[in-house]
Amino acid sequence: MGLLNNLKSKLGPAKGKVSHLAQRHEDKVQHGIDKAAKIVDERTKGKYSDRIHTGTGKAKGAMERLAHKDEPGAGGDRFTPPTAPPPTS
């Protein structure tokens, strides 16, 4: 068994617990992300505002996907592999 497979098997049970906690405390986490972004933006005197805003959006999106992963049609992997091999030319 490879290192990655071993790691996945060890972290599998924790993933469900984290998702459950994310659902219960989603509003608190989102508030914390906003608060941290505001503090960092103030300390850097607005120099990195665009990057902070981008990072905040990505963090909130990841939190949302984690909190709602059990709902049908919520985020997750949207890639569908092709049913046939690609044509050779």
N, C-alpha and C positions, 0 to 999 in steps of 0.2 A: 504494500500500500504506500502510495506516495505521500509526501509531506502535505500537499494541498488537500488530498482526500482525507488524511488524518485530521487536519485542522478543521475541515468542514464537518466531520462527524462529531468532533468535540464541541463545536460552536452551535450545532443544530438546536439543541434544547434552549440555549440562551436566546436565540432569535425570537422565539415565541414570547418569552418573558419580556423582552425589550419592546416588542410590538404592543403587547398588552399595556405596559407602562406608558408608552407613547400615546396610546388611545386615551388613557385616563388623564394624562397631564399635558395634553397637546397645547392648551392655551397658556399654561405656565412656561413651557419650553419656548413657544413662539415669543412670549413677552421677554424672556431671558435673552433670546437672540437679538431682539430689537434693542434692549437695554445695553447689551455688550457692544453692538454696532454703534450706538450713539456715543458711548464712552470712548471707543477707539477713534471715532471720527473727531470728537472734541480734542483728544490728546494729540492727534496728528494735524490739528488745525485745518481740517478739510482737504488736506493734500491728496488723500487717497479715497475721497468720497465715492467716486464711481466704482472703484474696486470693492469697497466695503459694501456698497449697495448690491453689487453683483453677487458677492459672497453670501450676503444675508438672504437674497432671493434663492440661491441654490440650497442653502441650509434649510430654509423653510420648506422648499420643495421636497427635499429628502425626508424631512420630518413628516410631512404630509403623506408621502408614499409609505413610510414605515407605519404610521398610525392607521392608515386605511388599506393596508395590504390584503386584509381578509375579505374586504368587500368586493363583490363582482364588478369587474371593469375598472378597478382602481389601479392605476399605474402598472408597475411590474414590467416584465419583459414583453415588449410589443413586437419583437422580431419573430416572424414565422418563416421557418426554413422552406425552401422550394421543394416541391414534391418530386421533381425530376432533375437529373443532373444538367448542368448548363450545356448548351450545344457546342460542339467542337467545330471550329472553322478552319 
